[in-house]
Amino acid sequence: MEILILMLVLWYVGLFFQTFFLHRYAAHQTFKMSKFGERACFFLTWLFQGSNYLSAYGYGVMHRMHHAYADTEKDPHSPKYDANVFTMMWRTKNIYQDINKKRIPVAEKFTKNVPQWERFDKFASSRISRLVWGALYTTFFIIFASVWWHWLFLPVAFLMAPIHGVIINWFAHIYGYVNFKVSDTSKNLLPFDFLMMGEGYHNNHHKHSGRANFGVRWFEVDITYCIMLVLNKIGMIRLNKA
């Protein structure tokens, strides 16, 4: 039971900070928050992504490039230009690292106002940090894994954020339904996105990239947006007017 609880926490809480902070805030800036709130999100993203930590700067810039070049040769990740999911994710990893370490020139339109905390990112992205998290996960499994198949979840814990990326950047460009005709292959994965907390409404998002709510039709409940409404109500964030 402890293993399953850990996996659920890593899946959904890690995913929340990926979609709430990295995607809707860093990349698209669909809401505003204080500097303290921003720094708290950096820390919480590291806490719940652990060995998978993604920088708000690297993610935000790369995601803006994905929207600008969706399903073209310049797209950082596209099933149209990668032979399989593994080559796509390897190329994505390399582009992300080049952006995050500023090894390649990037147009200002992709970097403008993207939050960055360089000292924290350097620590959170370090090999030491990732190895410590990996050791903590492994120790947890040693203590609590009671049947052999529990160990099948350990690689998932190590690679949770890339797995989230694969689901959207690969599968949501191949499978699903569309509400809008767009210039790329983006699709909505599920009518009710319980799996990806709203990220699965990818076709909707590509049509209306500046909207905080990724759901459009009555049954498309964006769980992350529901949480954002509560945070907006209590004053922790300020949603942009649609």
C-alpha positions in Angstrom: 0.0 0.0 0.0 2.8 2.4 0.9 4.4 1.9 -2.6 1.1 2.7 -4.3 0.5 5.8 -2.2 4.0 7.0 -3.1 3.4 6.5 -6.8 0.1 8.3 -6.7 1.7 11.3 -4.8 4.6 11.5 -7.3 2.3 11.1 -10.3 -0.4 13.6 -9.4 1.5 16.2 -7.2 4.5 16.2 -9.5 2.2 16.5 -12.4 0.3 19.4 -10.8 3.4 21.5 -10.4 4.5 20.6 -13.9 1.2 21.8 -15.4 0.5 24.6 -12.9 3.9 26.1 -12.5 6.1 25.0 -15.5 3.4 25.0 -18.1 0.6 27.5 -17.3 2.8 29.9 -15.4 6.4 29.7 -16.8 5.5 29.1 -20.4 2.2 30.8 -20.9 1.8 33.1 -17.9 -1.9 32.6 -17.6 -1.8 33.9 -14.0 0.3 36.0 -11.7 1.7 35.3 -8.3 4.1 36.9 -5.8 7.9 36.4 -5.9 7.5 34.3 -2.7 4.9 32.2 -4.4 7.1 31.7 -7.4 10.1 30.7 -5.3 7.9 28.3 -3.3 6.8 26.7 -6.5 10.4 26.2 -7.5 11.0 24.4 -4.3 7.8 22.3 -4.4 8.5 21.3 -8.0 11.9 20.0 -6.9 10.4 18.3 -3.8 7.7 16.4 -5.8 9.6 15.8 -9.1 12.7 14.8 -7.2 15.1 13.0 -9.6 13.0 14.2 -12.5 13.3 17.9 -11.7 12.6 20.2 -14.6 13.7 23.8 -14.7 11.0 26.5 -15.2 13.3 28.3 -17.6 14.2 25.2 -19.7 10.7 23.9 -19.8 9.1 27.3 -20.4 11.4 28.2 -23.3 11.2 24.8 -24.9 7.4 24.7 -24.6 7.1 28.1 -26.3 9.2 26.7 -29.1 6.9 23.7 -29.4 3.9 26.0 -29.9 5.8 28.2 -32.4 7.0 25.2 -34.5 4.5 22.5 -33.7 5.0 19.4 -35.9 7.7 21.0 -38.0 11.4 20.1 -38.1 12.1 22.8 -35.6 9.6 21.3 -33.0 11.6 20.1 -30.0 9.3 17.0 -29.9 7.0 15.7 -32.6 5.9 12.2 -33.7 6.1 13.5 -37.3 9.9 14.0 -37.2 11.1 11.3 -34.8 11.2 7.6 -35.6 9.9 6.5 -32.2 9.1 7.7 -28.8 12.6 7.0 -27.4 14.4 9.0 -30.1 11.9 11.9 -29.6 12.5 12.0 -25.8 16.3 11.8 -26.3 16.3 14.7 -28.7 13.9 16.6 -26.3 16.3 16.0 -23.4 19.3 17.4 -25.4 17.4 20.5 -26.5 16.1 21.1 -23.0 19.7 20.9 -21.6 21.0 23.1 -24.3 18.4 25.7 -23.5 18.7 25.5 -19.8 22.5 25.7 -19.9 22.3 28.5 -22.5 24.5 26.6 -24.9 22.4 27.7 -27.9 21.0 31.1 -28.9 17.3 31.5 -28.3 15.1 34.3 -29.6 13.9 36.8 -27.1 10.3 36.0 -27.7 10.9 32.6 -26.2 12.7 33.8 -23.1 10.7 37.0 -22.3 9.6 36.9 -18.6 10.2 33.2 -18.2 11.0 32.8 -14.5 14.5 31.6 -13.6 16.3 31.0 -10.3 19.7 30.0 -11.5 21.3 29.1 -8.2 18.4 26.9 -7.2 18.2 25.3 -10.7 21.9 24.5 -10.6 21.4 22.7 -7.3 18.1 21.0 -8.1 19.3 19.9 -11.6 22.7 18.6 -10.3 23.8 15.0 -10.5 24.1 15.0 -6.7 20.5 16.0 -6.2 19.2 13.4 -8.7 21.3 10.7 -7.2 20.2 11.5 -3.6 16.5 11.4 -4.8 17.2 8.1 -6.5 18.7 6.7 -3.3 15.7 7.9 -1.3 13.3 6.2 -3.7 15.3 3.0 -3.6 15.5 3.0 0.2 11.7 3.5 0.3 11.2 0.5 -1.9 13.6 -1.6 0.1 11.6 -0.8 3.3 8.0 -1.1 1.9 8.0 -3.3 -1.2 6.3 -6.4 -0.1 5.8 -8.2 -3.5 8.0 -8.5 -6.5 5.9 -6.4 -8.8 6.2 -3.4 -6.6 9.7 -3.0 -8.0 8.3 -2.4 -11.4 7.3 1.0 -10.2 10.8 2.1 -9.3 11.9 3.0 -12.8 8.6 5.0 -13.1 9.5 6.9 -10.0 13.0 7.7 -11.5 11.5 8.9 -14.8 8.1 10.3 -13.8 8.4 13.7 -15.5 9.6 12.3 -18.8 6.8 9.8 -18.7 4.3 12.7 -18.3 6.0 14.4 -21.3 5.7 11.2 -23.4 2.0 10.9 -22.8 1.3 14.5 -24.0 4.1 15.1 -26.6 3.8 11.7 -28.3 0.5 10.1 -27.6 -1.6 13.3 -27.6 -0.3 13.9 -31.1 -1.4 10.5 -32.3 -4.5 9.3 -30.4 -7.7 11.1 -29.3 -10.3 13.4 -30.6 -10.2 17.0 -31.9 -12.5 20.0 -31.1 -10.6 22.4 -33.3 -8.9 22.3 -36.7 -5.3 23.5 -36.1 -2.1 23.4 -38.1 -0.6 20.5 -36.1 -1.6 17.0 -35.0 -2.6 17.8 -31.4 -5.5 15.8 -30.0 -7.5 15.5 -26.8 -6.6 12.2 -25.1 -9.7 11.7 -22.9 -13.1 13.2 -22.6 -12.6 13.4 -18.8 -8.9 13.8 -18.2 -8.5 12.1 -14.8 -5.0 10.9 -15.8 -3.2 14.2 -16.7 -5.2 16.8 -14.7 -6.2 18.7 -17.8 -3.0 18.4 -19.8 -4.6 15.8 -22.0 -6.9 18.4 -23.6 -4.0 19.1 -25.9 -6.0 20.1 -29.0 -7.9 22.6 -27.0 -4.7 24.0 -25.6 -3.1 24.3 -29.0 -6.1 26.3 -30.2 -6.3 28.5 -27.2 -2.7 28.5 -25.7 -3.3 31.6 -23.5 -6.3 30.2 -21.6 -5.8 28.9 -18.1 -8.7 26.5 -18.5 -7.8 23.7 -21.0 -11.3 22.3 -21.0 -13.8 23.6 -23.6 -16.8 21.3 -23.7 -19.1 20.7 -20.7 -17.6 17.3 -19.9 -14.0 18.4 -20.3 -13.2 19.1 -16.6 -9.8 20.6 -16.2 -8.8 19.5 -12.7 -5.8 21.8 -12.5 -7.9 24.8 -13.4 -10.4 23.9 -10.7 -7.6 24.0 -8.2 -6.4 27.3 -9.7 -9.9 28.8 -9.2 -9.6 28.0 -5.5 -6.1 29.5 -5.3 -7.3 32.6 -7.1 -10.3 32.9 -4.7 -8.0 32.9 -1.6 -5.6 35.3 -3.2 -2.6 33.0 -3.7 -2.6 33.7 -7.5 -4.4 36.1 -9.8 -5.8 34.6 -12.9 -5.6 36.7 -16.1 -9.0 37.8 -17.5 -10.1 35.6 -20.3 
